Amino acid sequence: MKPAGFWIRVLAAIIDVIIFALVKGAINFLLMFAGIVRDLSPQEEKLIQEMAQNGATPAEIIGATLRIYSESGMFITGGLFLVAGYVVTILFISLKGGTPGKLALGLQVRDVKSGKIPTIWSAFLREVVGKAFLFPLTLGIGLVITAFTEKKRGIHDYVSGTRVVKLDDE
């Protein structure tokens, strides 16, 4: 199986982001329509801007922003969408071998040793430990190495014992 290249993996990630944004937008619209979530009012946006302009400390600005987002329902739904995004991604990888973007482009995540679709634990390691934790910790270098290594594996692939392959090359 031939490793999938860096740029096709980037394109797959872009497709996934677009799909997730459309779903999130539709759900947010329904939540706003139902009155569960609301947009920030112009006064709330102005308050945050004025705090920044009038020398409020970063902690004060963050505190006010969190309070406003919490009152609007956006903070809770944002957290739920974050968790749901990881759960759905982990399930897609462990059940189908890839995210919708990867599958649409003929790519699949495979276990390095067995060549099979990763377990739910491997998918968790890949997405949460590798991507959510180590990418930011390595300032993105953990992702960029995918472009320059022969096996096209990023830090998340090494952590989880996976690799991304092109299905048409089997």
N, C-alpha and C positions, 0 to 999 in steps of 0.2 A: 504494500500500500504506500502510495506516494504522499508525503506530507503536503498539506494545503499551504499555499503561500501566504505571506503577510497581508497583501493587499486584498485578496479575496476574503480573508478573515475580517478585515476592516469593513469591507462592503457588507458582509453578513451581519456584523455588529450594527451598522447603520440601518439595515433593514429591520433588525430587532428593535432598535430605538424608535423607529417610525411606527412600527406595529404597537409597541407598548404605549407610545404617546397618544396614538389614536384611541386605544382602549381606555387609557387613563382619562383622556379628554371627554370621552362619551360618558364614563362613569361620573366624573366630576360634574358634567352638565346635569345629569340625572339627580345627583345629590344637591346641587344648587336649586334645581327646579323643585325638589321636594323640601327645600328649606333647611336641609341638614348642614350645608356648608354655604358660606357666603363670601363674596369678594371683599377685599379690603375697601373701606370707605375712603373717599378723598381726604377726610380729616385724619384718618389713621396713617395714610401714606405721608401726609404733610407733617404729622407729628414726628415720624421717624426721620424725615429729611431735616426738619428743624433741629432735632436733637444732634444730628451729625454736624450741622452747620454751627451750632452754638457750643461746641466743645464738650459734648457729653462723652463719657468714657465708652470704650467698646463694650464693656460689661453692661453698662446702662442701656446702650442701644440694642444689644442682643437680648437683654431681659425684656425690654419693651416689645421688641419684635416677637419674641416667643409668646408673651402674654397676648398680644393682638392675634397672632396666628392661632393660638389655643382657643381664644374666644370665638373666632370665626369658623372653627372646625377644620381649618386647613392643616393645622399641625398634626392632628390625629389622622386625617386621611393621608397626609404625606407619609407618615410612618407606616400606615397600613399598606400603602402602595409600594413602599420600599421593601417591606417584608414579603408582600405578595409577589413582587418581581423576582426576588430570590427563590421563593418556593416554586413558582411556575418554571423558572429557568432550570432549577435542580431537577424537577420532575420531568421536564422535556428531555434533558440530557440523559437521565437515568432510564427513561422509558423509550425514547425515540432515538437517542444518540446525538441529539443536537437541538439547538434552538430553531425556531421557524426560519430565521435568516440563513443559518448554516444549511438546513435541510433543503431550502429553496435553491441554494447554489450547489447542491450535490456534495456537501461536506458532512462529515460526521466525526464526533468525538469518540475515540476508542481507547480502551485500556492498553497500555504499552505492552504488558506481558502477555495477556490473553488474546488481545485483538478484538475483544467483545465490547459491547456498550458498557460504559462505566456503571458501577453500583451507585446507589443513592449517596453513600458515604464519600465516594470519590468525587461525585458531582458537587457535594457540599464543600469538600476541600478545595476544589477547583474554583468555585464561584465565591464562596465567603472568605475562606482563608487566603487563597491565591489572589483573587481580584479585588475584593472589598478591603482587605487588610494590607497585603503585601505590595500591590501596585502603588498605592499612595505612599507607603513607607519607603519604597525604592524610587520615588519620584517619577514613576512611569518607565524606568529602565527595565523593570521586569516584563513589561509588554514589548518594548522596543527590541529586546534581544531576539524576539520571534523573527524579526526581519533579517537578522544577521547570522543566525545559527543554521547549520546544515540540516538539522532535523526539524527546524521551524517550530520549536517548542518554547513557550513563554514560561515565566516563573510559576504561573498557575498550573501549567501542564506538569512541571517537575514535582510540584507539591502534591498533585493528585495522581501522578503516575499515568497521565493521559497524553494523547496527541490528537491533532485534528488531521484527518485524511480526506483525500478526494475519492468519492465513491466510484466514479467512473474509471479509476485506475486500478481496480481490484483484479 
